[in-house]
């Protein structure tokens, strides 16, 4: 059994990222320090310099719903100032905002993000060739950045997360529908339209960034994933696969809707069209699972892994009962959402807390002292078993 995948060895990477570097906001110097640490570990293992895929990113996910709520609210103003044409335009703005929020809530890009402050980030990519002729390709994914603390992730509020985003979506659709009705001469729709606008304004205010909310240390989310990738890199150096090329993707800016994954697919999507993607998320828990259904951020954004990856995970779990890994539905949105939206394979390995949710998700308690190192080891070994099963 490879010592590179022992719990203590993997946990050392978590401590380096979460304790020594600390919070790693998307596009901030600390996220770049995490990439420097990854480069150093890979260099010590004898690997060549990983490829860097740079891009610009926002540093807080609230900017996306913020701009969309602002766009929808501006539709109500345009409707009042522009007569009948203004009402059609206002309806279009509301419905465009609704469609964009729905797309964003499942892992898609939102063009209006570019209106927010941008910061430099990057995805690091390392390719590990097989010993023989490559017959398949697998991409292992772990993101380097951390999230800002938001009160909605507190244990007694997190069940409202999907409801809040779904309500925002409904207000945009309702506002657009009311404006279309007014343009058609249905006067009673005015009251419904203004009610939607007032509630949009309330949601807009609540979405404003609060700089006092700190970024979390991100021991579980997602230093544990980086640890898995680095441990598997060490193992594969000593025991490379025969016919499977493995790519390690250390993605940046995942916490702002997977910008680093989008950058990877923009660059290498054609080459990776038939690849398997295995994403690690918050695996520092006692219970480790492969996700069979992801909720998305609204009740309308659920997504699933592709059938081939799911079948592979099921076979691997059955063949390795000692790892105690099973399939689970989770409230989660991550890079598999981006992959599935864009037509790629994708499966997530995640940790599950005692309450059935991701553990210490976007909370100040996401520190190394609350990590269960054995979960990291089992997640890494499960991924290795999937690689071997291929």
N, C-alpha and C positions, 0 to 999 in steps of 0.2 A: 504494500500500500504506500503510495507516494507521500513522502513527508511534506512535499510542497502543498498538499491539500489538507494537512492537519489543521485543526481549528486554531491552534496558537499561531501558526505561521500566517494564516489568513487574517486573523485578528490584529496582527502587528500592522498590516496595511491600513486597517480601519483606524487604529490609534494614530498613525502618522497623518492621515487625512483629517480626521475629526478633532484630534487633540492638538496636534502641532500646527496645522494650517487653520483649522476651524471652519466657520461658515464660508461657503464658496459661491457667492451670488453669481448668476449668469453674466458673463462679460466683465467681471471685476478681476482685479489682480490676484485674488485668492484662488479663483478658478484656474488662472494661468499657472499658479504655483502647484496646483494639483497635477496639471499636465507635465510640469517640470519633474515632479516626483515620479510620475509614471514613466517618463523617458529615462530617468536615472535607474529605476528598477529594471526596465527592459534592457538597458545597456549593460547593467551588471550581469544579466542573464546571457549576454553575448548576442543579443538581437541587433539588427541594424536600426538606425534612426527611424521611428515610425513616421508615416506620412501625416502631414497636418493639412486639414481642410478648413480654412478660415472663413468666417462669416460675421455679420453684425447681428446683434440681438437686443431686444428689450431686456430689462432685468427684473421685471415684476409682472406676473400674469394678469394683474388687474387692469393693465392698460388696454387689453383687447376688449373685454366687456365694457370698459369705461368708454372707449371710442365708439363702440356700437350703440350703447345707450345714448350717448350724445348725438349720434347720427339720427337715431329714431326720434329723439326729443326735438331735434331741429326740424324734423318732418312736420310736427304739429305747428311750429312757428311758420314754416313756409306755407302750410295750408291756410293759415289765417291771413297771410299777407298777399297771397297770389291768386285769389279767386278760385275758379273751378280748376284751372290748370295747376294752381298751387296745391290743391287737394290731391290731384293725381300724382304730382311730384312728391308730396309728403307721404302718400301711401307707398310709393315706390321706395322711398328712403327707409320707411319702417320695415317693409318686406325684405329689402336687401339686407338690412341689419339682422333680421330674424334668420334669414338663410345663412348669413356669415356666422352668427353665433352658433347655430346648429352644426355647421361644418367644423368650426373651431372646437366645439365641445367634444368632438370625437377624435381630435388629434390633428385637424387640418390647419393650414396657414390662414391667417387673417390679414389681408393687404393693408388695412388701416393701422396695423401695428407700426408701420414705418413713420407714422406721425409722432410716435413717442420717442424719447431719447434712446439712442443706439449705443451699444458697447461692443468691443471686439471679443469674439469667442472663437472656438475651433473644436473640431472633432479630430481625435488622433486615431490612426488606422495602422494596424500591423498585420501583415499576411504571413501565415506559417504554412509553408508548403508541405505536402506529404512526401513520404519516401519513394512512392511509386507514381504511376500516371494518375493525375487528378481525375476523378470521376464525379465528384460532387463538391459543393462549397457550403460551408456553414459560417454564419456571422454571429459571434457572441457579443452582446451589447450590455454596456453599463455606463450610466451617465455620471459626470464629474461634479455637477453643480448642485446647489442646495436651494431650498425654498424659504421665503419669508414666512414668519408665523402669522397665521390668520385665525381670529377667534372662532370661525365656523368649524375649525378642525378640533375643537375641544370635545372631549368624550360625550358631553350631554348635548352637543349641537351638530356633530358631524353628520347625523342622519338627515339633516336639513339641506345638505350640500346640493343634492340633485334637485330638490324642490325649489331652491333659490334660483338656480340656473333655468329650470323649466318655467318658473314664473316670469323671469325676464324674457324668455323666448315668447311666452304667451302674450305678454304685454305688447311686444313688437308686432306680432301677428294681429292682435286685437286692435291696436292703433292703426295699422295699415288697412284692416277691413273696415273700420269705422270711417276712415277718410274716403275710401272708395264709395261707401254708402252715401256719404255727404255729397260727393261729386255727382252721384246719381240722383240727388235731390231728396234723399231720405233724411229729413231734419232731425228726428229723434236720435240719430246716430251721433250727433254732436256731443251729447252728454257722455256717451260711452267713450268717444275719442278723447275728451278732456280728462276723463277718469284715468284712462290709460296713460296720458301724458303726465298727470300728477304722480302716478305711481312710478313711471319711468324716472321722473326727477328724483324721487325718493331713493330708488335703487342707484341712480347715478351718484348721489351724495354719499351713500353707504359704500360705494365702490372706490371713492377717492383714496389714493395711496396715503397711508399713515406711516411717515418715516420713523416713528417711534417703535414700530413693530420690527423686531430684530430678525435677521436671517438665522436659521437654526444651524447647529453644528453639522447635521447630516451624517451622523454615524451610521444609522440604518438606511437613510435615504440620501445618498446612495453609495456611501463609502464601502458598504458590504458588497455591492455589485462590482466595484472596481477591484476589490480584494479577490473576488472569484476569478475575474479575468486575469489578474496578475498571477494567481496561483495556477491557473490552467496554462498560462504561458510558460511557467517554469516546468510544469509536468510535460507539456508537449515538446519542450526543448529536449528532454531526456527520452521521452517515448512518443515520437511523432506518429501520426496516423499513416496508414498505408496508402489510401486513395482519396482522402478527404482533405481539401484545403480549408484551413480555419483562418478566418479574419477576426481580429479583435478590434471592436469599435468602441472607443472611449468617447462617448458623445457629450458635447457641450450643450448647455441651455435647454435641457430636457424639460425643466420646470416651467418654461414659458412656451409650452406646447411643441416640444420636440424639434426645436430648430436645428439641432445637431444631426438628428436623423434625416430631416429633410435635406440637409446639405449633403449627407452621404448618398442619398438616393438621387439627388440632382446630378452628382458627379459620376456615380457608378451604377445607376439603376439598370441600365441595359446589361451590364456584366453580372448583376446580382439577381436577375429576373427569376432564375430557377433555384436560388439559394434558400437554405433554411436559416431563419433568424431566431435566436434564443436570447431573450431579454431577461436580465436579472433585476428584480425590484425588491429592495428592503428585506433581504433574506436573513437578517439577524434575529430571527424568532425561533421559538421551539418548534412551531409547526411550519413546514414548508410545503407548498402546493404548486402545481401547474394550474394556471387560470383557464377555466373552461368557458367562462363568460365574463366580459368586462362591462361595467355599467355605463361608462362614459359620464359626462358631467350633467346630462339631463336624462329624463326618463325615455328620451327618444334617440339616444346615441349608443345603445348597447352594441357590442361587437364581440366576435369570437375568434379563436385561432383558426387557421386553415385546417381542413380535415386531415391532411397528411401529417402535419406536426402534432396534432392532437393524438392521432393514432400511434405515432412514434412515442409520445410521452406515456400513453396508456400501456404500451408494450414494455417500455423500460421500467415503469413503476411495478408492473406485475413480475418482471424478471428480477427485481431488486427490492424485495419487501423489507430488507434490513434498513433501507433508507427512509422508510415510513413517509413516503410522499404520495399524495393523492390529488385528484382533481377538485377544484373549488371555484365557485362563482364569487367574485369580489366586486365591491365598489371601488373602482380604480380606472384611471385613464392614463396611459403611458405610450411608449413608442410602438407597441404592437398596434395600437389604434392608427397611427400614421402609416404603418406598413400595410395594414389591411385596407385602409382607404385608397392606397395607391396600387393595390393589386398584388402585394407581395405576401409570401408566407410569413408567419410570425407566431411565436408562443412565448408566454411570460412565466418565469419561475419567481414566485413571490413568497414572502413570509406572512404569516397570519397570527395576529395577537389573540389572547384569550377570549376577547369579545367578538371574534370573527372578522375584525377589520385589520387593515394595515397597522402595524404597531408603532406608536409615537409619530404618527403621520403629521408632518409639518408642525410639530410642537417643540417647545424648548426642551422637553425631556428626551429629544432624539440625540443622546450623547452616548459615548462609548460604554459608560457604566451600565447602560440598559441593554446592551447587546448580548445575545446568546450565541457565542462563537460556534457552538455545534451546529446551529442552523446554517451558517455560512459554509461549513465543510460539507454538509449533506447536499446543499444546493449545488455546489461545485462538482461533487461526485455524481450527482444525478445528471448534470449536463454532460460530464465526461462519459457516463454510461449511454446517454443518447448519441453522442458522437460515435462511440464504438458500435452501437446498434445499427447505425447507418452503414 
